[in-house]
Amino acid sequence: MADVHLEYVNAAQIRIRTEPGILMELSDNFTFFKENYKFDPKYKARAWDGKIRLINRLTAVCYAGLALRIKKFCDSRGYSLSWDSELDYDNVSRNEVIKHLESLGLPNWLEIRDYQVDAITKCLRSRRRTLLSPTSSGKSFMIYAILQWYKKKTLIIVPTIGLVQQMQADFESYGFKGVIDTSMGGLLKDYDIPADIVITTWQSLDNGKKKMPKEWFDQFSVVFGDEAHGAKATTLIKIFTNMENTPYRFGTTGTLPNNALAQHTIEGLFGAQYVTTTTRELIDDGHAADIKIKCIVLRYSEDVRKDFNKPVKDKKTGKSRKKSYQEEIDFIIDYDKRNDFIKNLALSLKGNKLVFFRLTDHGENIYNTLKDHTNAFYIDGSVKNREEIRKAIEEEENAILVASLGTTSTGVSINKLHHMIAASPSKSKIKVLQSIGRMLRQHESKVEAVLYDIVDDLSYGKQKNYTLQHFEERARIYDSEQFDYKIYTVGIK
């Protein structure tokens, strides 16, 4: 008998059969501090140690997608491993996948790339996989090819309504003739929706009284979680663990969080990571527009920097402290000369521009300074006609879209974009790469796209402000992704 045996519980979970000592080793290896655990009231009250254990020490149950991680652990410790047949890989050859793609009657304009065939083969063999697939890699086509292999009822979960419509349009452009339910009028709680594919948002599946019962998910044999990095959220974890009878499950995303707990959780729900290709490879192979990054460091005057770095009195404690991150953001987005710089930069550039913001007040302020000077559009969470705006920009010349990161950074496809201005600072790797992804779509009117990364230098003496430090994080991301960037310093009073 093997030292460790993986017992199939259901499509979402496995149980580890082993001796107590090895189980403890495994549990410790799959235990992680929760992000920002020190701020959790339970941790502060010493009622919780701040750790999340992905392997339950009492039941020995864990996410089924962690099986490969467990195998690697056993290999590293010299433990023998066995598993139930339900966890076996399927015998699918690359040649079979090529013949499958040829049988789909795909349109002539669709180019099938080698890395796509490799990724599809990997998914079909393993039945579950987390695909790291950057913008312009043909992610929707790979999803389509996989679901057409199984020809079973499929659930596709996307983060926004805009992506529901976009995914449907992509499938229809590939020649899909079946029935797609996009749930635009609200999901039915029927246990047998009359459709081959259901495309919906996670909010539609778990939204108060409209929450889908656990039994509802049993009708699906295949599930895709698009933008899978969001699956670390409690709601999405609940949805995918509810899908106990869905054996084929795949997550797709452009990038994963650096956080170890989030990565293991996503793999647990969908399966091991597989990198289809990289943004740099797509650009070098001519599958994505090249991108240049101009980092514009706004160097505030000495008087402004000195005054900004004066200690403030904390309202709660009465003690002196440095300005908080939020106080710095409030200062930056309300600084008129900074907003004037962004306005003038946007107006000076030829071609279509996208200006990203995070806070609604800031976005509205930028939009109001631009709308009288040019053909400007605005999107935040309250705007309903986003798809109409997206289509309109594809027809415009020298248009400016002022859009929130939350509504536009993820998945939205606007090919005719030539410039992007990052008006709000961010250090999140996911947000940075998603934002850049908006610029990679190819269009006949552009050879390359340009990102203007606005950086605020409010440092004084030895004090370095938060957003300047965040730029240093972004620069490391640019280096790791092999993006071409240059730094320019501009004085601002």
C-alpha positions, 0 to 999 in steps of 0.5 A: 500500500502506498504511503499516501492515497488520494481518494475521490470524494466528488468532482470538487474534493478528495480525501487523503488516506495516510498515517497521522504524521504524514497528514500533519506534514501535508497540512502544514505544507498547505497552510498559509497566512491569509492576506492582511490577517493582522487586521482581522478582528479575530486575529486581534482578539487572539481567537484565530492564528491568521492561517488558512489550512487547505487540508482539513486535519480532522477529515483529511479532505481538500480541493481536488485540484491540489492533487498535482501539488500533493504529488510534487510534495510526495516526490520531494519527501520520497513518499509513494503515492496512489490515487483512485481511477477517477483522478486518472488523466485521459489519453488524448493525443495532440493529433486527436486535438488537431483533427477535432479542430479541423472538424469544427468548421471554423471560419477561414479568418481564424488562425490556429496557433501551436500553443493553443493546440498544446494548451487544449491538449493539456486541458483535455488530458487532465480534465481540470486546469488553470490556464494562464493565457494573456490578452490576445492569446485567443482565450475564448477560442480555446474555451470554445474548442474544449467545450466542443470536445465534450459536447455536454452542458457547459456553464461559463462564469465571467466577472461582468455582463459585458463579458457575457455578451462578448463571449457569446459573440465570439462563439457565434463568430466561430460558427456555434449553432447551438443554444446559448443562454446568456441570463441577461433577463435573470437566471432560471432556477430550473434544474434543466435549462434548455441550453447547451451553454449558459454564460453568466456572471458570478453575481447572478449565481449568488445574489441574495434571494436569487442565489442558485440552490446547490442542486442547480449546478448538477445539470452541468458537466463542464464549467469554466471560470473566466478571469479565474484570479477572482476565484479566491473570493468567498462567493466563487469558492462556494460556487465551485465547491458546490459543483460536486458533480461537474468533472470537467473544470477549467479556469482562465486568467491572464495572471495569478496573484503573487499571494501563495494562498490565492494561487493554491486556492485557485489551483484547488478549484480548477487544477494545476497552472499551465502557461499557454504563452506570454505577452512578450512572445505574442508581441514578438510573434506578431499576434499582439500590438507592441507596447511602449511605456512612458513613465512620467514622474511628476516632481512636485515643487519643494514647497509642496513636498515639504508641506505634504510631508508635515506630520498630521494629528490623528483624530483617534489617538491625538498623536502625530503621524505621517499621512496615510495612503488614502490621504495621499490619494485624496491629495493627488486626485484633487490637485488641479495642476495634476488633473490639468496635466492629464487633460493636456496630455490626452488632448495632445495625443493623436488616435483613441485614448483610454484614461483609467481612474479608480475613484468615481469623483476623480473620473468625473472630474477628468471627464468634465475637463475633457468633454467640451474639448473633444469626443469623450466617453465615460464609463463607471459602475453605474453606466449601463450602455458600455457595449454601445460605447465600446462599439462607438469607439471602434468607429471614432477617431481621436476619441477619449474614453474615461473609464474606471479600472473596475469596469474596463480593465478586465477582459473588455475588448477595444481594438482601436486604442492607441494610447492609455493614461493610467491616471490612478496609481496601482501596485497590483500585478493583476491590475497593472497587467490587465490594464496593459492588456487593453492595449494589446489588441491589434488594429490596422490603424496602429503599429504600437500602443503607448501607456503613459504611467503617471507617477507622483513624486512627493518625497522629501528628505528621507521620506518616500511617498506611497505612490512613488513606492508603488511605481517601483513595484510596477517597474519591477513588473515591467522588467519581469514582463520584458516591456520597453519603458522609459522614465521622464521627469516633469516638474509640477508646481 
